[in-house]
């Protein structure tokens, strides 16, 4: 089975945790242990990951530097791809044995410069704040901020991914039996000028949408969207909240989901499964194997009868 596994940034650096390299390395090790039965099995595996907490932290560090302008988000995205990819490679090899062939590929993803997302930031990045702290940061740094669960975070533009530039390289690596880590943080956002020149842009692509695009282009059988929540919930964060065990594209509009978290995951899953026999699953990282086997989480298929 060919599987694309998308690790949420908050699954690697959990909400409220200190943003230290030691903590992130520990979480990555736990992620690798959860994925090792899948990666070391008879599957072709491609791993993507989020970078919201990490790219936000790098941005804060850059703004603290007084020697010049901070690095733009596309460059910070490339930095997080390398950093998280290295940690994942090392952890997977330790968990699965050092004969595992695994490679991290910096991945450029083309977006549309006219995407309306540039006018409406929704992608949470960086650490969590109280509402008072977030509004103070917005006033002093010119940020857009929004609620993320019970806390507040900075939000940045999240344009839709259109094309993965390194797709042919990814295909060759997968065909050669390599476990590929790519499209980290949704990929490095670039636009194509009329001349054909590529230019990076200030954005963070939603990694779930990029993962669905990648999974479709690779003709994957399954897309696993792993996060820090065990399933998609109806009426999330209320007394009547209940886990949704099965979804189809036809019924997704009946559920109100947050634009910056579960909304993109469900949208990406529905886009991937539409019109064929593929399936997607959304749930907790620790449940990766059970998600793949349909034992927990939320499973998304094209038809209710599947």
LUMROZA-48479 format. One line per field, with one value per atom (N, C-alpha, C): atom name; z, x, y. Coordinates in steps of 0.02 Angstrom, whole numbers, plus 50000, padded with zeros to 5 digits. Atoms other than C-alpha are relative to their C-alpha. Last residue first. Layout:
LUMROZA-48479
at: c(CA,...)
w: c(Z,...)
u: c(X,...)
v: c(Y,...)
END
This chain:
LUMROZA-48479
at: c(N,CA,C,N,CA,C,N,CA,C,N,CA,C,N,CA,C,N,CA,C,N,CA,C,N,CA,C,N,CA,C,N,CA,C,N,CA,C,N,CA,C,N,CA,C,N,CA,C,N,CA,C,N,CA,C,N,CA,C,N,CA,C,N,CA,C,N,CA,C,N,CA,C,N,CA,C,N,CA,C,N,CA,C,N,CA,C,N,CA,C,N,CA,C,N,CA,C,N,CA,C,N,CA,C,N,CA,C,N,CA,C,N,CA,C,N,CA,C,N,CA,C,N,CA,C,N,CA,C,N,CA,C,N,CA,C,N,CA,C,N,CA,C,N,CA,C,N,CA,C,N,CA,C,N,CA,C,N,CA,C,N,CA,C,N,CA,C,N,CA,C,N,CA,C,N,CA,C,N,CA,C,N,CA,C,N,CA,C,N,CA,C,N,CA,C,N,CA,C,N,CA,C,N,CA,C,N,CA,C,N,CA,C,N,CA,C,N,CA,C,N,CA,C,N,CA,C,N,CA,C,N,CA,C,N,CA,C,N,CA,C,N,CA,C,N,CA,C,N,CA,C,N,CA,C,N,CA,C,N,CA,C,N,CA,C,N,CA,C,N,CA,C,N,CA,C,N,CA,C,N,CA,C,N,CA,C,N,CA,C,N,CA,C,N,CA,C,N,CA,C,N,CA,C,N,CA,C,N,CA,C,N,CA,C,N,CA,C,N,CA,C,N,CA,C,N,CA,C,N,CA,C,N,CA,C,N,CA,C,N,CA,C,N,CA,C,N,CA,C,N,CA,C,N,CA,C,N,CA,C,N,CA,C,N,CA,C,N,CA,C,N,CA,C,N,CA,C,N,CA,C,N,CA,C,N,CA,C,N,CA,C,N,CA,C,N,CA,C,N,CA,C,N,CA,C,N,CA,C,N,CA,C,N,CA,C,N,CA,C,N,CA,C,N,CA,C,N,CA,C,N,CA,C,N,CA,C,N,CA,C,N,CA,C,N,CA,C,N,CA,C,N,CA,C,N,CA,C,N,CA,C,N,CA,C,N,CA,C,N,CA,C,N,CA,C,N,CA,C,N,CA,C,N,CA,C,N,CA,C,N,CA,C,N,CA,C,N,CA,C,N,CA,C,N,CA,C,N,CA,C,N,CA,C,N,CA,C,N,CA,C,N,CA,C,N,CA,C,N,CA,C,N,CA,C,N,CA,C,N,CA,C,N,CA,C,N,CA,C,N,CA,C,N,CA,C,N,CA,C,N,CA,C,N,CA,C,N,CA,C,N,CA,C,N,CA,C,N,CA,C,N,CA,C,N,CA,C,N,CA,C,N,CA,C,N,CA,C,N,CA,C,N,CA,C,N,CA,C,N,CA,C,N,CA,C,N,CA,C,N,CA,C,N,CA,C,N,CA,C,N,CA,C,N,CA,C,N,CA,C,N,CA,C,N,CA,C,N,CA,C,N,CA,C,N,CA,C,N,CA,C,N,CA,C,N,CA,C,N,CA,C,N,CA,C,N,CA,C,N,CA,C,N,CA,C,N,CA,C,N,CA,C,N,CA,C,N,CA,C,N,CA,C,N,CA,C,N,CA,C,N,CA,C,N,CA,C,N,CA,C,N,CA,C,N,CA,C,N,CA,C,N,CA,C,N,CA,C,N,CA,C,N,CA,C,N,CA,C,N,CA,C,N,CA,C,N,CA,C,N,CA,C,N,CA,C,N,CA,C,N,CA,C,N,CA,C,N,CA,C,N,CA,C,N,CA,C,N,CA,C,N,CA,C,N,CA,C,N,CA,C,N,CA,C,N,CA,C,N,CA,C,N,CA,C,N,CA,C,N,CA,C,N,CA,C,N,CA,C,N,CA,C,N,CA,C,N,CA,C,N,CA,C,N,CA,C,N,CA,C,N,CA,C,N,CA,C,N,CA,C,N,CA,C,N,CA,C,N,CA,C,N,CA,C,N,CA,C,N,CA,C,N,CA,C,N,CA,C,N,CA,C,N,CA,C,N,CA,C,N,CA,C,N,CA,C,N,CA,C,N,CA,C,N,CA,C,N,CA,C,N,CA,C,N,CA,C,N,CA,C,N,CA,C,N,CA,C,N,CA,C,N,CA,C,N,CA,C,N,CA,C,N,CA,C,N,CA,C,N,CA,C,N,CA,C,N,CA,C,N,CA,C,N,CA,C,N,CA,C,N,CA,C,N,CA,C,N,CA,C,N,CA,C,N,CA,C,N,CA,C,N,CA,C,N,CA,C,N,CA,C,N,CA,C,N,CA,C,N,CA,C,N,CA,C,N,CA,C,N,CA,C,N,CA,C,N,CA,C,N,CA,C,N,CA,C,N,CA,C,N,CA,C,N,CA,C,N,CA,C,N,CA,C,N,CA,C,N,CA,C)
w: c(50003,50084,50069,50000,50097,50002,49932,50148,50004,49991,49986,50068,50050,49944,50010,50063,50105,49953,50054,50261,49936,50066,50421,49948,50049,50587,49932,50037,50729,49955,49960,50780,49956,49933,50716,50044,49991,50530,50069,50001,50503,50012,50064,50457,49992,50050,50607,49932,49993,50719,49951,50027,50655,50002,50072,50680,49971,50026,50853,49926,49964,50940,49973,50022,50807,50033,49960,50851,49972,49930,50720,50032,49957,50542,50072,49929,50412,50039,49957,50222,50072,49937,50101,50035,49948,49919,50065,49943,49819,50053,50008,49693,50066,50065,49655,49993,50045,49799,49935,50010,49920,49945,50018,49910,49982,50068,49907,49976,50048,50056,49929,50004,50156,49949,50036,50114,49992,50071,50164,49959,50031,50325,49927,50001,50370,49966,50055,50317,49996,50064,50434,49941,50029,50578,49932,49972,50616,49966,49995,50548,50027,50063,50479,50005,49999,50633,49937,49977,50588,49998,49994,50572,50031,49938,50516,50000,49944,50388,50067,49990,50250,50057,49962,50270,50015,49936,50221,50039,50005,50034,50067,50025,50051,49998,50073,50159,49977,50038,50345,49926,50073,50470,49966,50020,50655,49925,50063,50709,49973,50054,50892,49939,50013,50999,49941,50049,51081,49994,50042,51177,49947,49958,51320,49959,49966,51195,50041,49945,51132,50033,49963,50968,50053,49942,50917,50045,50009,50805,50063,49953,50830,49974,50015,50709,50045,50055,50794,49983,50020,50925,49943,49982,50938,49971,49928,50938,50026,49962,50750,50074,49929,50617,50038,49974,50442,50076,49928,50361,50023,49973,50172,50075,49937,50092,50019,49980,49925,50062,49937,49850,50014,50004,49667,50061,49994,49688,49992,50055,49621,50001,50063,49735,49943,50000,49888,49935,50010,49846,49996,50068,49828,49982,50043,49988,49927,49995,50077,49957,50040,50014,50001,50070,50080,49954,50017,50246,49928,50017,50255,49983,49956,50245,49979,50032,50152,50050,49979,50260,49971,49986,50180,50030,49928,50137,50015,49976,49958,50075,49938,49871,50024,49945,49690,50062,49937,49541,50054,49941,49372,50062,49979,49226,50062,50032,49144,50014,50072,49188,49963,50035,49372,49926,50065,49456,49966,50056,49640,49937,50054,49782,49949,50046,49950,49949,50003,50026,49949,50053,50062,50003,50061,50163,49941,49992,50324,49940,49931,50262,50006,49994,50082,50072,50047,50099,50014,49959,50205,49956,50016,50089,50049,49962,50138,49994,49949,49998,50035,49932,49906,50056,49981,49735,50070,50042,49669,50017,49976,49816,49961,49935,49770,50027,50011,49587,50066,50031,49629,49991,49948,49749,49971,49958,49612,50055,50037,49489,50041,50002,49617,49964,49995,49653,49994,50051,49589,50001,49962,49683,49951,50035,49600,50042,50069,49654,49966,50041,49843,49930,50021,49914,49958,50068,50000,49982,50016,50190,49932,50060,50243,49986,50061,50423,49939,50061,50595,49940,50061,50764,49941,50035,50906,49942,50058,51037,49970,49998,51165,49937,49941,51203,50004,49943,51029,50058,50020,50914,50058,49951,50928,49968,49997,50805,50053,49949,50778,50000,49994,50631,50050,50016,50668,49992,50062,50659,49978,50056,50785,49934,50003,50930,49938,50001,50911,49990,50063,50863,49994,50053,51007,49933,49989,51128,49947,50026,51053,50010,50073,51077,49972,50028,51257,49924,49985,51305,49971,50044,51217,50011,49977,51307,49951,49955,51199,50031,49981,51104,50050,49934,51019,50012,49939,50833,50064,49995,50683,50067,49937,50656,49997,49979,50472,50065,49957,50444,50030,49966,50360,50046,49943,50248,50036,49970,50111,50064,49982,50059,50033,49933,50066,50022,49951,49917,50071,49952,49802,50053,49993,49672,50049,49969,49691,50011,50043,49653,50037,49981,49743,49952,50034,49683,50026,50020,49807,49971,50019,49830,49974,50050,49923,49988,50000,50020,49940,50061,50016,50010,49996,50169,49938,50025,50138,50008,49990,50217,49979,50044,50177,50005,50031,50327,49956,50071,50357,49964,50041,50518,49928,50021,50607,49949,50050,50624,49980,49984,50782,49954,49934,50771,50016,50006,50584,50066,50037,50611,49993,49957,50746,49966,49947,50641,50044,50029,50487,50055,50019,50589,49971,49939,50674,49985,49968,50508,50062,50040,50423,50030,49981,50566,49961,49929,50544,50019,49987,50354,50072,50037,50326,50015,49960,50466,49964,49941,50377,50041,50022,50212,50059,50017,50297,49978,49936,50374,49989,49979,50198,50067,50044,50137,50020,49981,50292,49954,50019,50260,50014,50058,50358,49984,49985,50479,49935,50004,50424,50012,50066,50486,50000,50052,50631,49930,50018,50769,49942,50026,50790,49973,49943,50899,49979,49985,50742,50059,50051,50684,50015,49991,50847,49950,49940,50836,50012,50017,50656,50060,50039,50707,49981,49954,50841,49964,49959,50717,50048,50042,50594,50038,50013,50730,49959,49940,50801,49985,49972,50627,50063,49972,50549,50034,49990,50491,50028,49931,50425,50001,49999,50272,50072,49939,50266,49987,50007,50111,50061,49953,50139,49982,50025,50020,50037,50028,50124,49969,50072,50165,49966,50030,50346,49924,50007,50423,49969,50042,50392,49988,50068,50458,49953,50028,50616,49928,50020,50642,49974,50072,50638,49980,50021,50825,49927,49971,50869,49980,50038,50748,50026,50065,50828,49959,49988,51002,49935,49986,50941,50012,50064,50863,50010,50035,51030,49933,49965,51120,49965,50016,50989,50034,50067,51008,49979,49999,51196,49930,49964,51184,49999,50045,51049,50033,49997,51161,49952,50068,51131,50000,50013,51307,49931,49981,51293,49988,49931,51290,50023,49975,51134,50073,49976,51079,50031,49947,50973,50028,49989,50858,50055,49977,50861,50017,49930,50855,50027,49962,50690,50074,49981,50624,50039,49929,50545,50015,49985,50371,50076,49929,50318,50014,49982,50133,50071,49949,50106,50008,50000,49960,50045,50000,50000,50000)
u: c(49933,49133,50024,50004,48944,50069,50016,48954,50003,50069,49041,49988,50040,49200,49926,50003,49284,49953,50034,49340,50004,49982,49384,49957,50051,49382,50023,49996,49485,49940,50013,49486,50004,50023,49496,49984,50070,49504,49972,50042,49666,49926,49991,49765,49954,50033,49693,50004,50072,49743,49960,50013,49922,49926,49988,49930,49983,50045,49848,50012,49987,49990,49958,49937,49978,50013,49941,49797,50061,49999,49662,50067,49978,49608,49998,50017,49592,50031,49960,49589,49977,50028,49526,50050,49952,49549,49965,50003,49414,50052,49966,49380,49999,50005,49278,50036,50056,49329,50006,50039,49452,49948,49960,49588,49957,49974,49472,50039,50055,49376,50024,50018,49536,49946,49947,49596,49983,50003,49430,50052,50058,49426,49995,49988,49602,49943,49956,49573,50014,50031,49423,50043,50031,49507,49968,49978,49628,49968,49927,49627,50024,49965,49450,50075,49957,49368,50042,49933,49235,50043,49963,49046,50068,49962,48980,50039,50047,48841,50034,50026,48960,49949,49954,49057,49971,50028,48908,50046,50068,48936,49973,50000,49125,49930,49994,49099,50001,50022,49130,50005,49998,49146,49972,49960,49187,50004,50029,49132,50043,49954,49176,49961,49999,49049,50044,49952,49047,49998,50031,48887,50047,50021,48972,49970,50063,49062,49981,49990,49241,49935,49938,49199,50002,50009,49017,50061,50058,49046,49992,50057,49219,49945,50039,49353,49938,50048,49458,49973,50010,49593,49951,50069,49661,49982,50001,49848,49930,49999,49868,50000,49990,49890,50010,49989,49816,50002,50009,49835,50017,49973,49810,49983,50026,49784,50036,50059,49801,49967,49996,49922,49934,50049,49913,50004,49963,50073,49954,49951,49985,50040,50036,49836,50049,50027,49946,49964,49945,50043,49974,49976,49887,50055,50052,49817,50019,49994,49982,49948,49942,49981,50008,50018,49804,50058,50048,49856,49977,49966,50015,49951,50028,49923,50027,50051,50042,49973,49988,50134,49942,50058,50146,50023,50013,50262,49935,50050,50313,49990,50032,50462,49952,49988,50495,49964,50032,50513,50020,49958,50556,49959,49983,50449,50043,49937,50448,50019,50011,50264,50063,50011,50315,49988,49965,50292,49983,50043,50246,50043,49971,50333,49946,50047,50280,50036,49976,50407,49957,49953,50311,50020,50038,50154,50044,50033,50255,49957,50006,50364,49970,50055,50327,49988,50002,50446,49940,50027,50504,50002,49986,50528,49966,50050,50543,50017,49979,50652,49939,50007,50602,50021,49937,50668,49998,49993,50493,50062,50049,50473,50006,49977,50634,49953,49942,50586,50025,50022,50413,50058,50034,50485,49978,49947,50604,49970,49967,50459,50057,50041,50358,50036,49955,50495,49964,49947,50394,50045,49940,50234,50058,49955,50090,50062,50020,49937,50043,49946,49943,49975,50009,49804,50060,50028,49860,49997,49992,49884,49969,50034,49910,50016,49968,49971,49962,50023,49892,50031,49991,49974,49972,49935,49903,50002,49994,49765,50069,49949,49713,49997,50012,49565,50049,50022,49562,49984,49981,49657,49985,50007,49582,50020,50066,49650,49999,50006,49795,49929,50070,49851,49998,50024,50021,49924,50039,50080,49973,49964,50219,49961,49930,50169,50036,49993,49980,50073,50026,49971,50011,49952,50084,49978,49942,49970,50054,50018,49818,50057,50003,49900,49984,49932,49951,49999,49967,49775,50070,50027,49695,50034,50065,49813,49974,50004,49953,49931,50067,50004,50004,50026,50171,49929,49967,50207,49967,49929,50094,50026,49966,49906,50073,49956,49851,50035,50035,49699,50046,49957,49762,49960,50037,49630,50041,50038,49700,49965,49951,49839,49965,49974,49707,50051,50030,49626,50022,50042,49746,49974,50065,49810,49953,49988,49993,49935,50024,49935,50009,50065,50038,49983,50024,50181,49931,50070,50255,49974,50032,50443,49929,50053,50502,49969,50029,50662,49953,49994,50684,49968,50039,50719,50013,49970,50780,49951,50045,50750,50036,49980,50825,49949,50055,50801,50028,50002,50954,49942,49960,50982,50009,49939,50840,50037,50013,50659,50063,50059,50658,49992,49991,50835,49943,49946,50818,50013,50026,50649,50054,50045,50719,49973,49962,50867,49956,49956,50762,50036,50041,50628,50043,50023,50753,49959,49942,50837,49979,49982,50670,50059,50045,50618,50015,49994,50771,49956,49936,50780,50006,49998,50596,50064,50036,50601,49997,49961,50738,49965,49946,50644,50043,50030,50490,50052,50010,50596,49968,49934,50653,49995,49980,50472,50069,50029,50421,50020,50070,50540,49976,50008,50703,49925,50010,50701,49993,50069,50770,49997,50030,50940,49930,49950,51064,49971,50001,50935,50046,49933,50893,49999,49960,50738,50070,50020,50631,50039,49975,50726,49984,49928,50696,50030,49988,50511,50074,50017,50507,50011,49944,50600,49987,49944,50468,50060,50016,50326,50056,49988,50409,49983,49928,50423,50013,49965,50246,50073,50028,50166,50036,49945,50284,49976,50014,50174,50060,50008,50238,49982,49999,50245,49990,50018,50292,50004,49977,50292,49974,50021,50277,50033,49962,50278,49975,50034,50214,50050,49998,50271,49962,50040,50310,50006,49959,50453,49961,49941,50366,50041,50022,50198,50060,50031,50262,49976,49953,50383,49967,50001,50252,50041,50069,50213,49996,50019,50398,49928,49967,50442,49981,50033,50314,50029,50064,50381,49961,49986,50555,49936,49985,50489,50016,50063,50411,50010,50036,50577,49934,49967,50671,49965,50020,50542,50032,50069,50564,49978,50005,50753,49929,49979,50752,49994,49928,50650,50017,49975,50480,50076,49943,50411,50030,49935,50245,50055,49982,50081,50067,50025,50014,50020,50069,50120,49983,49986,50276,49932,49928,50275,50022,49986,50087,50075,50017,50061,50007,49949,50153,49989,50015,50034,50057,49993,50110,49986,49989,50046,50000,50014,50066,50018,49973,50054,49977,50032,50028,50036,49964,50062,49963,50042,50000,50044)
v: c(50030,50086,49981,50073,50109,49967,50025,50293,49925,50021,50339,49970,49966,50435,49986,50037,50383,50036,49963,50475,49959,50027,50382,50036,49985,50476,49976,49938,50405,50011,49941,50222,50062,50018,50043,50060,49982,50078,49986,50060,49982,50015,50032,50138,49940,49958,50227,49968,50014,50080,50044,50067,50095,49984,50003,50284,49931,50052,50286,49985,50062,50380,49942,50030,50515,49933,49988,50549,49963,50020,50553,50013,49945,50586,49978,50007,50449,50057,49958,50453,49988,49976,50323,50046,49982,50281,50015,50045,50193,50015,50064,50332,49961,50033,50489,49934,49989,50602,49959,50061,50524,50007,50058,50658,49940,49989,50809,49939,50008,50742,50010,50071,50719,49988,50035,50895,49926,49980,50973,49963,50034,50872,50018,50073,50926,49963,50020,51107,49925,49984,51123,49980,50059,51031,50014,50063,51174,49941,50007,51352,49934,49990,51363,49986,49941,51286,50006,50015,51156,50063,49937,51171,49985,49994,51002,50066,50001,50982,50013,49933,51038,50003,49958,50875,50069,49979,50767,50048,49973,50744,50028,49931,50727,50031,50000,50572,50072,49942,50554,49985,50007,50413,50062,50059,50401,49991,50022,50575,49943,50020,50603,49976,50073,50693,49985,50024,50866,49924,50052,50906,49972,50057,50998,49944,49988,51109,49938,49953,51117,50022,50001,51032,50055,49954,51029,50000,49956,50875,50043,49997,50806,50046,49940,50746,49999,50006,50613,50070,50070,50577,49990,50014,50755,49931,50011,50793,49989,49938,50771,49984,50013,50639,50064,49933,50655,49994,49996,50483,50071,49937,50478,50002,49974,50308,50064,50037,50220,50031,50036,50344,49964,50054,50393,49956,50064,50496,49939,50003,50653,49935,50009,50621,49991,50068,50597,49985,50047,50756,49928,49989,50862,49950,50029,50786,50007,50073,50823,49965,50020,51003,49925,49991,51025,49980,50051,50949,50006,50063,51052,49945,50051,51217,49932,50042,51331,49949,50069,51458,49959,50042,51629,49934,49998,51773,49962,49952,51729,49991,50019,51649,50053,49953,51693,49975,50019,51575,50050,49997,51652,49982,50067,51595,49997,50019,51766,49928,50010,51786,49979,49937,51762,49986,49997,51594,50065,49982,51597,50004,49959,51508,50017,49967,51436,50045,49931,51314,50037,49983,51155,50073,49986,51123,50016,49935,51140,50019,49979,50998,50070,49952,50951,50021,49944,50803,50045,49945,50657,50062,49930,50508,50046,49964,50325,50074,49952,50257,50029,50028,50099,50046,50034,50149,49972,50059,50189,49960,50049,50308,49935,50024,50399,49946,50044,50412,49971,50063,50479,49952,50039,50608,49933,50026,50669,49956,50055,50685,49970,50060,50785,49942,50058,50912,49934,49997,51061,49939,50019,51022,49993,50046,51115,49988,50014,51215,49946,50027,51232,49981,50069,51342,49977,50010,51501,49926,50071,51506,49986,50025,51687,49927,49975,51710,49973,50033,51691,50034,49961,51731,49960,50005,51631,50050,49957,51634,49992,49948,51503,50044,49958,51391,50058,50039,51317,50046,50068,51434,49954,50054,51609,49934,50030,51737,49945,50053,51854,49974,50020,51964,49943,50066,52036,49999,49997,52216,49933,50031,52187,50002,49980,52302,49973,49927,52297,50021,49975,52113,50075,50017,52067,50026,49957,52161,49987,49934,52075,50051,50002,51906,50069,50003,51941,50004,49936,51996,50002,49949,51847,50068,49980,51728,50053,49943,51665,50004,49979,51508,50057,50021,51489,50024,49976,51507,49976,50015,51490,50024,49985,51482,49980,50055,51487,50017,50048,51601,49947,50048,51760,49955,50026,51841,49947,49945,51955,49978,49948,51834,50060,50015,51697,50053,49954,51782,49986,50036,51691,50048,49965,51815,49964,49934,51761,50038,49946,51583,50067,49973,51450,50057,49941,51339,50019,50009,51217,50066,49937,51200,49986,50004,51045,50069,49933,51019,50006,49961,50830,50069,49938,50725,50042,49939,50547,50058,49944,50377,50064,49945,50208,50056,49963,50094,50056,50019,49985,50034,49955,50081,49977,50033,49996,50042,50053,50049,49961,50041,50155,49940,50031,50226,49953,50050,50253,49966,50058,50336,49946,50037,50451,49937,50032,50507,49956,50051,50540,49962,50058,50629,49944,50033,50746,49937,50032,50786,49962,50058,50818,49962,50054,50932,49937,50015,51042,49940,50033,51038,49977,50063,51073,49962,50050,51203,49933,50017,51301,49946,50044,51295,49977,50064,51366,49950,50034,51503,49932,50023,51548,49964,50055,51554,49973,50064,51653,49942,50009,51797,49929,50042,51817,49992,50071,51963,49961,50024,52131,49925,49995,52186,49973,49985,52180,50007,49929,52199,50017,49982,52015,50071,49978,51991,50022,49931,51986,50028,49954,51833,50072,49994,51740,50049,49961,51776,50011,49932,51712,50047,49972,51556,50073,49990,51524,50031,49942,51549,50016,49942,51430,50064,49990,51298,50063,49978,51308,50019,49939,51304,50024,49960,51178,50063,49929,51036,50036,49976,50872,50074,49927,50763,50022,49964,50579,50075,49931,50468,50038,49947,50282,50066,49943,50134,50061,49942,49990,50048,50007,49814,50057,50053,49854,50000,50060,49954,49942,49986,50121,49937,49987,50060,50008,50060,49975,50009,50053,50121,49937,50013,50259,49939,50013,50264,49980,50064,50244,49982,50053,50384,49931,50004,50499,49943,50033,50461,49992,50070,50505,49960,50032,50664,49927,50011,50710,49967,50053,50684,49985,50063,50786,49941,50019,50926,49934,50021,50930,49977,50063,50933,49974,50053,51067,49932,50014,51180,49943,50011,51258,49992,49956,51233,49984,50026,51140,50051,49983,51237,49973,49936,51152,50010,49997,51006,50067,49952,51014,50021,50003,50862,50048,50067,50831,49992,50005,51018,49930,49965,51027,49996,49932,50895,50032,49989,50741,50073,49929,50699,50009,49987,50518,50072,49934,50477,50014,49959,50291,50066,49936,50175,50049,49940,50000,50063)
END
